[in-house]
Amino acid sequence: MLSLFFNTASRTDSQNEILLDKLAILTLNKRSKQIQIGE
């Protein structure tokens, strides 16, 4: 996880935003799955 953030340091801002968007989607998917399992 940390390596992903270190790798973004050398990229452009737009590429960083795309990666952060993907990361946000992944975390949201994990949370929604955990909620579904919890129910």
Stockholm file with secondary structure:
# STOCKHOLM 1.0

chainA/1-39         MLSLFFNTASRTDSQNEILLDKLAILTLNKRSKQIQIGE
#=GR chainA/1-39 SS CHHHHHHHTTSCHHHHHHHHHHHHHHHHHHHHHHHHHHC
#=GC SS_cons        CHHHHHHHTTSCHHHHHHHHHHHHHHHHHHHHHHHHHHC
//
